[in-house]
Amino acid sequence: MSTQRRCRNIDDVISALGGPVKLGQLINRHPQNVFSWRARGIIPSHYYFLLLNALEECGYTVPRSLFNFEEVRRGHAA
């Protein structure tokens, strides 16, 4: 049975996926977008499944609370 490590915060997510540059490449955005997540304290929800899958492949889990699902409920998905 494999043990998964848990990402507790945005910095854990960024580190687990190789840092801001590699994560920016994964989401096809400039690394500054990744830094903005840290500044806002939340990840846009439209990256949820992409990041969830990438993290699971690396042996990590991530709580939904790190993602901004409120934007979807208000109809403001970006």
N, CA, C and O atoms as a GROMACS GRO file, in nm:
protein
  312
    1MET      N    1   0.085  -0.118   0.000
    1MET     CA    2   0.000   0.000   0.000
    1MET      C    3   0.090   0.124   0.000
    1MET      O    4   0.178   0.136   0.085
    2SER      N    5   0.067   0.215  -0.094
    2SER     CA    6   0.149   0.336  -0.101
    2SER      C    7   0.090   0.445  -0.012
    2SER      O    8  -0.031   0.456   0.005
    3THR      N    9   0.179   0.524   0.041
    3THR     CA   10   0.135   0.634   0.127
    3THR      C   11   0.140   0.762   0.047
    3THR      O   12   0.240   0.792  -0.019
    4GLN      N   13   0.033   0.838   0.053
    4GLN     CA   14   0.030   0.966  -0.016
    4GLN      C   15   0.062   1.077   0.083
    4GLN      O   16   0.022   1.073   0.200
    5ARG      N   17   0.137   1.174   0.034
    5ARG     CA   18   0.167   1.291   0.115
    5ARG      C   19   0.060   1.396   0.087
    5ARG      O   20   0.010   1.406  -0.025
    6ARG      N   21   0.027   1.474   0.188
    6ARG     CA   22  -0.080   1.573   0.176
    6ARG      C   23  -0.021   1.712   0.158
    6ARG      O   24   0.064   1.754   0.236
    7CYS      N   25  -0.067   1.782   0.056
    7CYS     CA   26  -0.033   1.923   0.040
    7CYS      C   27  -0.122   2.001   0.137
    7CYS      O   28  -0.244   1.996   0.127
    8ARG      N   29  -0.061   2.072   0.228
    8ARG     CA   30  -0.137   2.145   0.330
    8ARG      C   31  -0.166   2.288   0.291
    8ARG      O   32  -0.256   2.352   0.346
    9ASN      N   33  -0.088   2.342   0.195
    9ASN     CA   34  -0.104   2.481   0.156
    9ASN      C   35  -0.057   2.499   0.012
    9ASN      O   36  -0.010   2.405  -0.052
   10ILE      N   37  -0.069   2.620  -0.037
   10ILE     CA   38  -0.033   2.648  -0.176
   10ILE      C   39   0.116   2.627  -0.200
   10ILE      O   40   0.155   2.579  -0.306
   11ASP      N   41   0.199   2.662  -0.104
   11ASP     CA   42   0.343   2.640  -0.119
   11ASP      C   43   0.373   2.491  -0.135
   11ASP      O   44   0.462   2.454  -0.212
   12ASP      N   45   0.301   2.405  -0.063
   12ASP     CA   46   0.320   2.260  -0.080
   12ASP      C   47   0.285   2.216  -0.221
   12ASP      O   48   0.355   2.134  -0.280
   13VAL      N   49   0.176   2.271  -0.276
   13VAL     CA   50   0.133   2.236  -0.412
   13VAL      C   51   0.241   2.279  -0.511
   13VAL      O   52   0.281   2.201  -0.598
   14ILE      N   53   0.288   2.402  -0.497
   14ILE     CA   54   0.391   2.454  -0.588
   14ILE      C   55   0.518   2.370  -0.581
   14ILE      O   56   0.575   2.334  -0.684
   15SER      N   57   0.561   2.338  -0.460
   15SER     CA   58   0.683   2.257  -0.442
   15SER      C   59   0.665   2.116  -0.498
   15SER      O   60   0.754   2.064  -0.566
   16ALA      N   61   0.551   2.055  -0.469
   16ALA     CA   62   0.526   1.917  -0.513
   16ALA      C   63   0.529   1.905  -0.665
   16ALA      O   64   0.566   1.801  -0.719
   17LEU      N   65   0.492   2.013  -0.733
   17LEU     CA   66   0.487   2.008  -0.880
   17LEU      C   67   0.608   2.073  -0.945
   17LEU      O   68   0.606   2.104  -1.064
   18GLY      N   69   0.714   2.094  -0.867
   18GLY     CA   70   0.842   2.135  -0.926
   18GLY      C   71   0.874   2.282  -0.922
   18GLY      O   72   0.973   2.325  -0.982
   19GLY      N   73   0.794   2.362  -0.854
   19GLY     CA   74   0.821   2.504  -0.845
   19GLY      C   75   0.736   2.585  -0.942
   19GLY      O   76   0.666   2.529  -1.025
   20PRO      N   77   0.743   2.718  -0.930
   20PRO     CA   78   0.658   2.807  -1.010
   20PRO      C   79   0.678   2.795  -1.162
   20PRO      O   80   0.582   2.804  -1.238
   21VAL      N   81   0.801   2.774  -1.204
   21VAL     CA   82   0.826   2.766  -1.350
   21VAL      C   83   0.765   2.639  -1.407
   21VAL      O   84   0.693   2.644  -1.506
   22LYS      N   85   0.793   2.525  -1.344
   22LYS     CA   86   0.737   2.398  -1.393
   22LYS      C   87   0.585   2.396  -1.382
   22LYS      O   88   0.517   2.346  -1.472
   23LEU      N   89   0.532   2.450  -1.273
   23LEU     CA   90   0.387   2.454  -1.258
   23LEU      C   91   0.325   2.546  -1.362
   23LEU      O   92   0.219   2.516  -1.418
   24GLY      N   93   0.390   2.658  -1.390
   24GLY     CA   94   0.344   2.748  -1.495
   24GLY      C   95   0.339   2.678  -1.630
   24GLY      O   96   0.245   2.698  -1.708
   25GLN      N   97   0.440   2.596  -1.658
   25GLN     CA   98   0.441   2.519  -1.783
   25GLN      C   99   0.326   2.419  -1.785
   25GLN      O  100   0.262   2.400  -1.889
   26LEU      N  101   0.300   2.355  -1.671
   26LEU     CA  102   0.192   2.257  -1.664
   26LEU      C  103   0.057   2.320  -1.694
   26LEU      O  104  -0.026   2.260  -1.763
   27ILE      N  105   0.034   2.440  -1.644
   27ILE     CA  106  -0.096   2.506  -1.665
   27ILE      C  107  -0.095   2.599  -1.786
   27ILE      O  108  -0.194   2.666  -1.815
   28ASN      N  109   0.020   2.602  -1.856
   28ASN     CA  110   0.034   2.684  -1.977
   28ASN      C  111   0.015   2.834  -1.947
   28ASN      O  112  -0.051   2.906  -2.021
   29ARG      N  113   0.075   2.876  -1.836
   29ARG     CA  114   0.069   3.016  -1.794
   29ARG      C  115   0.207   3.060  -1.746
   29ARG      O  116   0.293   2.977  -1.718
   30HIS      N  117   0.225   3.189  -1.738
   30HIS     CA  118   0.350   3.246  -1.688
   30HIS      C  119   0.364   3.214  -1.540
   30HIS      O  120   0.264   3.210  -1.468
   31PRO      N  121   0.486   3.190  -1.492
   31PRO     CA  122   0.504   3.162  -1.349
   31PRO      C  123   0.445   3.270  -1.257
   31PRO      O  124   0.414   3.242  -1.141
   32GLN      N  125   0.431   3.391  -1.307
   32GLN     CA  126   0.372   3.498  -1.225
   32GLN      C  127   0.229   3.462  -1.183
   32GLN      O  128   0.185   3.502  -1.076
   33ASN      N  129   0.158   3.389  -1.268
   33ASN     CA  130   0.024   3.343  -1.231
   33ASN      C  131   0.029   3.255  -1.107
   33ASN      O  132  -0.058   3.263  -1.020
   34VAL      N  133   0.131   3.171  -1.100
   34VAL     CA  134   0.147   3.082  -0.985
   34VAL      C  135   0.177   3.165  -0.860
   34VAL      O  136   0.123   3.138  -0.753
   35PHE      N  137   0.263   3.266  -0.874
   35PHE     CA  138   0.295   3.353  -0.761
   35PHE      C  139   0.171   3.428  -0.713
   35PHE      O  140   0.157   3.455  -0.593
   36SER      N  141   0.081   3.461  -0.805
   36SER     CA  142  -0.040   3.533  -0.764
   36SER      C  143  -0.131   3.445  -0.679
   36SER      O  144  -0.203   3.496  -0.593
   37TRP      N  145  -0.128   3.314  -0.700
   37TRP     CA  146  -0.205   3.224  -0.615
   37TRP      C  147  -0.158   3.237  -0.471
   37TRP      O  148  -0.238   3.245  -0.378
   38ARG      N  149  -0.026   3.239  -0.456
   38ARG     CA  150   0.031   3.251  -0.322
   38ARG      C  151  -0.011   3.383  -0.258
   38ARG      O  152  -0.046   3.386  -0.140
   39ALA      N  153  -0.009   3.490  -0.334
   39ALA     CA  154  -0.046   3.622  -0.281
   39ALA      C  155  -0.193   3.626  -0.241
   39ALA      O  156  -0.229   3.685  -0.139
   40ARG      N  157  -0.280   3.562  -0.323
   40ARG     CA  158  -0.424   3.561  -0.293
   40ARG      C  159  -0.460   3.456  -0.189
   40ARG      O  160  -0.564   3.465  -0.123
   41GLY      N  161  -0.375   3.355  -0.176
   41GLY     CA  162  -0.401   3.249  -0.079
   41GLY      C  163  -0.499   3.144  -0.128
   41GLY      O  164  -0.553   3.068  -0.048
   42ILE      N  165  -0.521   3.139  -0.259
   42ILE     CA  166  -0.617   3.042  -0.313
   42ILE      C  167  -0.585   3.016  -0.461
   42ILE      O  168  -0.533   3.104  -0.530
   43ILE      N  169  -0.618   2.897  -0.508
   43ILE     CA  170  -0.594   2.858  -0.646
   43ILE      C  171  -0.727   2.863  -0.721
   43ILE      O  172  -0.828   2.816  -0.668
   44PRO      N  173  -0.730   2.920  -0.842
   44PRO     CA  174  -0.855   2.921  -0.920
   44PRO      C  175  -0.907   2.778  -0.942
   44PRO      O  176  -0.830   2.687  -0.973
   45SER      N  177  -1.035   2.760  -0.925
   45SER     CA  178  -1.094   2.626  -0.929
   45SER      C  179  -1.083   2.559  -1.066
   45SER      O  180  -1.088   2.436  -1.073
   46HIS      N  181  -1.068   2.635  -1.173
   46HIS     CA  182  -1.062   2.569  -1.304
   46HIS      C  183  -0.932   2.488  -1.322
   46HIS      O  184  -0.918   2.417  -1.421
   47TYR      N  185  -0.839   2.499  -1.228
   47TYR     CA  186  -0.718   2.415  -1.231
   47TYR      C  187  -0.732   2.292  -1.142
   47TYR      O  188  -0.639   2.212  -1.133
   48TYR      N  189  -0.845   2.276  -1.076
   48TYR     CA  190  -0.860   2.170  -0.977
   48TYR      C  191  -0.827   2.031  -1.032
   48TYR      O  192  -0.740   1.963  -0.977
   49PHE      N  193  -0.892   1.988  -1.137
   49PHE     CA  194  -0.873   1.851  -1.186
   49PHE      C  195  -0.734   1.832  -1.246
   49PHE      O  196  -0.674   1.726  -1.228
   50LEU      N  197  -0.682   1.931  -1.316
   50LEU     CA  198  -0.548   1.922  -1.372
   50LEU      C  199  -0.445   1.903  -1.260
   50LEU      O  200  -0.359   1.815  -1.267
   51LEU      N  201  -0.454   1.988  -1.157
   51LEU     CA  202  -0.359   1.980  -1.047
   51LEU      C  203  -0.382   1.855  -0.963
   51LEU      O  204  -0.286   1.792  -0.918
   52LEU      N  205  -0.507   1.819  -0.941
   52LEU     CA  206  -0.537   1.698  -0.865
   52LEU      C  207  -0.472   1.576  -0.930
   52LEU      O  208  -0.408   1.496  -0.862
   53ASN      N  209  -0.487   1.563  -1.061
   53ASN     CA  210  -0.428   1.450  -1.133
   53ASN      C  211  -0.276   1.453  -1.129
   53ASN      O  212  -0.212   1.351  -1.106
   54ALA      N  213  -0.218   1.572  -1.152
   54ALA     CA  214  -0.072   1.584  -1.150
   54ALA      C  215  -0.016   1.552  -1.012
   54ALA      O  216   0.086   1.485  -1.000
   55LEU      N  217  -0.083   1.599  -0.908
   55LEU     CA  218  -0.038   1.571  -0.772
   55LEU      C  219  -0.052   1.424  -0.737
   55LEU      O  220   0.038   1.366  -0.675
   56GLU      N  221  -0.162   1.363  -0.778
   56GLU     CA  222  -0.181   1.220  -0.750
   56GLU      C  223  -0.073   1.136  -0.818
   56GLU      O  224  -0.026   1.038  -0.761
   57GLU      N  225  -0.033   1.175  -0.939
   57GLU     CA  226   0.075   1.104  -1.008
   57GLU      C  227   0.206   1.112  -0.932
   57GLU      O  228   0.290   1.022  -0.942
   58CYS      N  229   0.225   1.220  -0.857
   58CYS     CA  230   0.347   1.240  -0.777
   58CYS      C  231   0.332   1.187  -0.635
   58CYS      O  232   0.426   1.198  -0.555
   59GLY      N  233   0.216   1.129  -0.601
   59GLY     CA  234   0.194   1.073  -0.470
   59GLY      C  235   0.143   1.170  -0.366
   59GLY      O  236   0.163   1.150  -0.246
   60TYR      N  237   0.075   1.276  -0.411
   60TYR     CA  238   0.022   1.378  -0.319
   60TYR      C  239  -0.130   1.384  -0.326
   60TYR      O  240  -0.191   1.348  -0.427
   61THR      N  241  -0.188   1.430  -0.217
   61THR     CA  242  -0.329   1.465  -0.215
   61THR      C  243  -0.337   1.615  -0.188
   61THR      O  244  -0.242   1.676  -0.139
   62VAL      N  245  -0.451   1.673  -0.221
   62VAL     CA  246  -0.468   1.817  -0.200
   62VAL      C  247  -0.611   1.843  -0.153
   62VAL      O  248  -0.706   1.787  -0.209
   63PRO      N  249  -0.628   1.928  -0.051
   63PRO     CA  250  -0.764   1.957  -0.005
   63PRO      C  251  -0.835   2.054  -0.098
   63PRO      O  252  -0.774   2.146  -0.153
   64ARG      N  253  -0.964   2.033  -0.116
   64ARG     CA  254  -1.044   2.124  -0.200
   64ARG      C  255  -1.042   2.267  -0.147
   64ARG      O  256  -1.065   2.361  -0.223
   65SER      N  257  -1.015   2.283  -0.019
   65SER     CA  258  -1.017   2.416   0.042
   65SER      C  259  -0.911   2.510  -0.014
   65SER      O  260  -0.918   2.631   0.007
   66LEU      N  261  -0.812   2.457  -0.086
   66LEU     CA  262  -0.710   2.543  -0.147
   66LEU      C  263  -0.757   2.605  -0.279
   66LEU      O  264  -0.688   2.689  -0.337
   67PHE      N  265  -0.873   2.562  -0.325
   67PHE     CA  266  -0.925   2.609  -0.453
   67PHE      C  267  -1.045   2.700  -0.433
   67PHE      O  268  -1.125   2.680  -0.341
   68ASN      N  269  -1.058   2.800  -0.520
   68ASN     CA  270  -1.166   2.898  -0.511
   68ASN      C  271  -1.288   2.851  -0.589
   68ASN      O  272  -1.305   2.887  -0.706
   69PHE      N  273  -1.371   2.770  -0.526
   69PHE     CA  274  -1.494   2.724  -0.591
   69PHE      C  275  -1.605   2.828  -0.580
   69PHE      O  276  -1.708   2.816  -0.647
   70GLU      N  277  -1.585   2.928  -0.500
   70GLU     CA  278  -1.683   3.036  -0.487
   70GLU      C  279  -1.703   3.108  -0.620
   70GLU      O  280  -1.815   3.149  -0.653
   71GLU      N  281  -1.595   3.123  -0.699
   71GLU     CA  282  -1.606   3.191  -0.828
   71GLU      C  283  -1.702   3.118  -0.921
   71GLU      O  284  -1.772   3.182  -1.000
   72VAL      N  285  -1.708   2.985  -0.912
   72VAL     CA  286  -1.798   2.907  -0.995
   72VAL      C  287  -1.942   2.926  -0.949
   72VAL      O  288  -2.032   2.940  -1.031
   73ARG      N  289  -1.963   2.925  -0.818
   73ARG     CA  290  -2.099   2.941  -0.766
   73ARG      C  291  -2.157   3.077  -0.803
   73ARG      O  292  -2.278   3.090  -0.822
   74ARG      N  293  -2.072   3.178  -0.814
   74ARG     CA  294  -2.120   3.312  -0.850
   74ARG      C  295  -2.128   3.329  -1.002
   74ARG      O  296  -2.173   3.433  -1.051
   75GLY      N  297  -2.083   3.228  -1.077
   75GLY     CA  298  -2.088   3.238  -1.222
   75GLY      C  299  -1.973   3.317  -1.280
   75GLY      O  300  -1.985   3.374  -1.388
   76HIS      N  301  -1.859   3.320  -1.210
   76HIS     CA  302  -1.744   3.397  -1.255
   76HIS      C  303  -1.625   3.308  -1.285
   76HIS      O  304  -1.511   3.347  -1.259
   77ALA      N  305  -1.648   3.192  -1.339
   77ALA     CA  306  -1.536   3.105  -1.372
   77ALA      C  307  -1.450   3.172  -1.478
   77ALA      O  308  -1.499   3.217  -1.581
   78ALA      N  309  -1.321   3.176  -1.450
   78ALA     CA  310  -1.230   3.243  -1.545
   78ALA      C  311  -1.163   3.144  -1.635
   78ALA      O  312  -1.083   3.182  -1.720
   0.00000   0.00000   0.00000
